[in-house]
Amino acid sequence: MPLVTAAMVRGLVESWRDRRPPLVFSLYDGVIAPPTLFDASLFAELRALDDEGCLKRVVKRHRAEALEARWPASVLADLDEPGDLPRIETLLGGAGDVR
């Protein structure tokens, strides 16, 4: 997720420090996606996930006690395949050659 910024990650950490919830997750127009900050109290549960385990299930189990960090949907962009690169370069405003 190349559009996630250091400021976004700092925001998660600051939210966690203020209230110490079991997790702080990112929400992009209703979509749960990284980054997510998990408190140490959830580490055993995370380690118990099998190969098919999904962190989103842990987030959903603890959502009522978690904090949400809301971000614009435009930041929810993955760079998974070569064909994604031109779209990401456009979103970044052509900020240099990322290849």
Secondary structure, 3 states (H helix, E strand, C coil): CCCCCHHHHHHHHHHHHHHCCCEEEEEECCEEEEEEEECHHHHHHHHCCCCCCCHHHHHHHCHHHCEEEEECHHHCCCCCCHHHHHHHHHHCCCCCCCC
